[in-house]
């Protein structure tokens, strides 16, 4: 593309984006619907204790992770990335890192001396996976939380993820334009990926049904806000960031519009 022999391209690696010659090319950057999350297995000790999960959530500085491990190429996110129903990232326990609060949650769990758990990480599932995991590990250590990294290749990672064979895992999950198709598979009691999500509740089931059955935007928005709130308040997972989608276009190509809808 820099040489001018191709007029349109898609780039996913922020390291590659840095090499784009913007004198000859136009770069379109929009937030992806996909998202990065530290998935926590709610059924396995020590993460079966909500206070431990909240301690993990409060220990993480998302902007730091984006700046250092993602080269600044991302945005802080909550559970729902759909533009029409996007989660408010400030409406969560510890919207900013709070080590004192993290230690208080550990004390409430009877773990003042800290906790240790292992996180499954893909070595080649996406460009910044290992850097992100290493940054999160360093951040958690500030609160006395030890996250050991179990780094495996993608071919090993995927079947283990599908089998929920992890205490925690750093995941890059696909998003959807509609929150129903994005999350019913994970967080309803009958969802096909509920085994991986490790969490469901009667209130989530009811709110997903409410959101799915209404044609009114206000009703749907209220349902998905309640869903996002329950997931965040229980630190079911720790939602981290959305990456960007990059479209690279030769300047003589006209009429392209980059949409934030997938």
N, C-alpha and C positions, 0 to 999 in steps of 0.2 A: 504493500500500500504506500509506503514511503517513496517507492520507486515509481509509483503511478500506474502500474500494470493492472491493479484491481481497484474498483471504485467504491466497494462497500464491504465492511467487515464487522464481525462480532468479537469482542475481547472480554475475557473473564478474569484475567490475572492482572492485578494492579501494578505488578512489576513490569508487565508488558506495556501497560498504558503510559508509563513514564517514558517509553521509547518512541511514542507517536510524535511525528513531526507536525505540529499544529500550524506551521506556516503553509503547508500544502494540504492538510487534512482538517476536517471539522470533527470534533469529538462531542458526542451527545452522551450525557451521563444522567441516568435516572435511578432512583432507589428501586432495588429489586423487590419483588413480592416474597422471594425466598428469605430465610432468616437463619442466623446462627443462635444456638441455644446450648447452654450446659444442661443437658437432660439429667434429671436426678431420679433414681429408682426409689420411689416412695415406699417400696415394700421390703427394702433391704437395709439393715443397720449399717451405719448410723443415720442414714438418710430417711429412715421411717419415722424419725422424730421431726415434726414441723419446725421446732426451734432451731435444730441443726441446719435445716434447709434455709431458714430465714437468716441465720448467721452467715451462711455462704453467700446469699444474695446481698447482704449488707456489706460484705467484704470486697465486692467487685466494683472497680472503677471502670465503667464501660468506655467513657471517652479516652482513658489512658490506653485501653486495649486497642481501640480503633486507631489511635495516633501511632502507637508503637508497632503493633503486630499487623495492622491492616494498612499501614502507610498513610493513614488519614482517610482512606477510601471507604467510608461507610457512615451509617447513621444509627444512633441509639434507637432501639425498638422495644415495643411491648409485644404481647402475643399476636395481635391482629395487625397485619401489614396492609390489608386492603385499603386503598385511599378513602373510600366512602365510610369505612367503619374503623379507622385506625385507632389503636389503643393510645391513651394519653400516657406518655412515658413518665410523667410526674405523679401519676396516680398509682403509686406502688409503695410498699415498705422500702425505705431507703432508696429514693430516686437518685441520690448521690451516695457515694461510698461513705460509710459510717462505721469505723472500726470499733468505737466504744459500744455502739449498739450491737454490733456483731458479737462482741465478747459478752454482752448482757444476755443475748439469746443463747449463747453457749452455756452460760451459768444457769439459765433457766432449764436447760436440758440436762444439767448435772455434769457438764463437760468443760468445766473451767480450765482444765489442763489441755484442752484442744481435742481435735478428732483427726483421724486419718482415714482416707478412702482412696480408691483407685479409679482413674478415669480412662475410659477407652477412647483412643484418638487415632484417626486415620492419618497415615503418613503422606498419602497422595490423593485424597479425595477432593481437595481443592488447594489452591496455591499457598494459603496462609494458615493452614490448619495447625501445624506444629508450633509455629510462632505464637499463635493465639493461645494454645494450650500452655506453653511455657510462660507466657505473660500472666495468665490466670493463676497458674501455680504459684508464681512469685507474689501476686497480690494476696492470695488466700493465706500465705504464710505470715503476713503481717498481723492476722487475727489469731494465729496459733492453729490454723487449719492446714493440714498436710494433704495435698492432692498428688498422689503418685501417678505417673503417666504410663499407660499401657499402650505403646505406639505400635500399630500393626498396619499392613498394607490394606488397600481398599477391598481386595478380594476376601480378606479375613474379616475385615470390619463389618461388611454388610450382613452376612449371616449371623454374626454375633449380635448386631443391632436388632435384627428381626426377631431373634430369640430372646431379647431383653437380657442378654448375657453380659451385664455390666452393673456396677454400682452407680457410676455416672458415665456420661459420654458427651463429648463435644460434637454437636451435630450441625449439619447444614441441611435444613429441611425446606422443601418446596412450599411456596405460598400459593394462594389462589385469590382471584378477584372477589370471590364470595366467601365469607367466613364459614358458612355451612360446609361447603366442600373442602375447606381448608382444615377444619378441626373436628368434625363429627367422627371421622375415622380414628382420631386419637382419644378424644375425651368424652365420648358417650359410652355407656356400659356395654353396648353391643358393637362398638366400632372395631373394624378389622385390625387396627393398630393400637387398640387399648392395652394390649399386653406390653407393648413397647412404651406407651405413655405412663403406665403404672398408676393411673389415677382416674377415677370417675366418681360421680355423686348424683343423687336424685335431683339436686338443684341444677346441676349442669345439664342433665337429660331434659329437664323441664324447659330450661332456657334455650337449648338448641331446638327443641320442638317449637317453642314460641317464635324463634327467629325464622325457622324454616317455613312455618305455616302462614305467616303474615306477608301481605304484599305492601304493607305500609312501612316506609323507611324509618319513621320515628319508632315504631314498635320493634322493628328489627334492630335498630341502633341500641335501644335500651337493653334488649336481650344480650347483644354481643358485648356491651359495656359491662353487664353483670357477669358474663362468662370470663371476660378478661380480668375483672376484679377478683373473682374467686381463685383463678389460677395464680395471680400475683400474690394475693394475701396468704396463700398457702405455700408459696414458693415451690409449686409443683415442679417447674423447671425454672431456670434462670435465663430469661430472654436477654440477649446481648445486643445484637446489631443486625441491620440489613446491609448487605454489600450493595454495590452499584452495578447496573448493567451498562455496558459501554457499546455504543455503535459508532463506528468510524466511517466517515463518508468523504469521498473526494469533493473538493469545493465546486466542481462543475456538475455534480449530481444535484438535481433540484427536486423539491417537493416532499422530502422525507420529514416525518415528525416522529419523535421518540415519545412513546406513551408509557406512563407508570402503571400499566395495567397488565403487564405480562404479554 
